[in-house]
Amino acid sequence: TDFVDAALGGSPAVLARVGSDPTLLKTVLLSHVVQGTVPAKTVVTLKSATTLSGQVVKIRTAGKKVFLNGNIRVIATDVAASNGVIHVIDSVILPKPKRTIVEVLQRNRQFSTLTSLVVKAGLADTLSTGNYTVFAPTNRAFARLPKATLDKVANDPELLKSVLLYHVVNGKVTAAKAVRAGSATTLNGKDVTIRRFRGFVRVNDARVIHPNAMVKNGVIHVIDRVLVP
């Protein structure tokens, strides 16, 4: 059974990376294939299915709709083939992330300021365990702050920790879920407002420029401004 994608999800960078890595490409493709012919009437009775990549895909029904791994929707079923059956889906099934929030940020140079401050504040271990949502300002976002302000925050341990925790929410919260909620309580204890405005998700006055980067222990939303409590 082949879960085929009608529209390739993810950014062009993700697609380019998958296409340029034969091993990763094979893993992604096999994550869409299940052994045997499994018709839709059987799929809806299942809670999960193990793909040929070894990844377990979760199956959820909501009325007449069927979803994989939470929000990947099955949009057509039982397309007959000579050696099986095809179910069409609206997003790509990607392998489960293996890196934590901190590991992902450290591997990306545009977050060097953020990661250095996280380490300085002693929050690296915290953000490597548990499940969190991080609104991650880029280096350019930090550069928009007056140097005196950034220096003051960086040199005040309690203030630094407070500001960084204002960018962290407990649990895995996707952009769509955050917009529906309208606000979120950060680990700082204060709330941030979340809304969609002019085509972008905004957290307070910051614009989310890259939402829903899924990692091993949460999700990262890249923002263009530093959030100030």
N, C-alpha and C positions, 0 to 999 in steps of 0.2 A: 504494500500500500504506500503511495507516494503523496505526501502533503506538499503540493506545488504552490508557489507564491504568485499571486496575480500582480502584486506590486512589491518591488524590492525595497524593504525598509532599511533604515539606517542611513548615515551620511555617506557622501561619495568617498570620503576617506576610509570608512569602514569597508565599503565595497572594494576599493582599490587594494586594501590590505589583504582581504580575503582572497581576491583574485590573484595576488602576487605570491601567495604562500600555498603551495600545492597540498601540504599536509592539512593546513587549516581549512582550505577549500573542500577537501575530501570529507573532513569532519563535519563541516556545515551541511554539505549535501546529504550525507548519511544521517544527519539529525532529522531529515525530513522523510525518512523511509522506515517502514515497519515491515517485518517479515510476514508474508502471507497476504491473502486477500481479505480485507476487513471492511465490509460495507458500512454505510452510515448507521443502519439500524443496530449494528453491533457496537460501533464507536460510542453511541450515546449511552450505552450501558456500562462503559468503562470509566474508571477514575484516572487512569494513566495508561501509557504505552511505552515500551522500551524500544528505541530506535536502533538502527544498525550501527550508529556511532557509540552506543552504550548509554546515551543520554535518555533519561526518563522524561517524557512529555506529559504534563498534567492535562486532563480533559475535564471541562466543566460545561454543563448545559444550563441554559437560562431560557425557559420557555421552549421555543423552537430553534433557538440559537445555540451554537456550539462554539466554545472557546478553548484554545490551547495555551498553556502556560499563562493563564490569567486573562490577557486581552487580545490574543491573536484569534481572529474570527474566521470560522469556516464559512466561505461564501458560496460554494457549490460542492455538491457531493456526487459520488457514484458515477464518475466519468469512466466508462468502461475501457479497458485496455486488454490486449491479448494475453498479458501475463500478470494482471492484477487490476487494481482500481485506483483512481486518482480523486483526491479531495482537494479543492482549491482553497487557499488561505490568503489573507490580506497583508501578511507581514512575514519576514524571514525568521525562522527559528535559529537563534544564535547559541553557540555553546555557553554553558554557565561560566560566568567570570571566575577567574582564579586569583585575582589580585585584590587586596583590600583598598579602602579609600586612600590611605596614606601611600601605599605602594603605587597606585595609579597616579596620584598627584606628583610624587617624587620622580616618576619616569617622564613627566611632561614639563619641559623647560618654562612654559608660560605660567607655571604655578610655583616657581622657585621662591618667590617672596613669601607666598602663603605657607609653603612647607617649612621654610626656615623659621617662621614665626610659630608654627604649630610645634615644632621640635623645641624651640626656646621656651614655650609655655608649658612644656611637659605633657602635651595632649596627644602625642603620636601613638602611645599605647592605647589610650582611650578610643581613638578613632580607628584602631586596627581590630577592635573587638566589638561585639554587639552589633546592632543594626541601626544605621543612621542615614539621614539625608543631609547633604552638605551643599550649601550655596557657596560656590568657590570663586572668589574674585581672582582675576588674572593679574599678572604683573602690571599690565597697563591700568587696571582698576586701582591698584595701590599707588601707581604713579600720579593718579588724579588727585590724591590727597596732598595737602601742603606738607612739605618735608618736616616742618616743626611738629605737625600733628602726628605724623607717622613715627617720628623719633620719640615723642612723648608716650605713645601707646607701646612701642617696642621696649621702652626702658622702664615701664611700670608693670611688674609681673601680674598684679591683680587686674589692672585695666586691660592688659593684653589678653589674658584668659577670658575676661568678660566679653570683649569684642569678638574674639574668635568663636566662643560658644554661642554668640548671637547669630552665627552662620550655620548652626547645627540644629537639626530637628530629630527627635527620636523616631525610629522606624523608617521603613522604605516608603517614601511618598513621591509618586510620579507627578509630573507637571499638571496633568489633567486632574488628578485627585486634589492637588494643592489648590488649583483654581476653584474647584467645586467647594472646597472648605472655606476659601476666602481669607483665611488666616492660619497661622501655626504658632504654637508656643515653642520657643527655642530652648536649648539647654542653659541659656543665660537666665531664663525665667520670664523674659519679656516676649511679647508677640510680634510677629511680622505680618504685614498685610500682603495678600497675594491676589492678583487680578490679571485679566487679559486686557491689554490696551494696545490698539493700533497694530494688531497682529503678533504681539509679543507677550509672553508671560512676564509680569513685573513683580518683584519682591520689594516692598516699599518703593523707593525710587530707582532701584537697580533693574536692568533689563536682563532677562535670561537669554543668553546668546547661544547656548547649547544645552538643551534639556535632556534629562533621562539617560545619563551615562551610567549604565548599570555595572556595579562592582560586586565583589564577593560579599561584602557586608553592608551593602546599602546602595544608594544612588547619589550621583553628583549632578548638580545643575550649575553650569558655568555662568557667572554674572559679570556685568561690566562696571560695577561700582562696589566699593566696600560698604557693608551695612554698618551703620553707626547706631548703637543703642540710644 
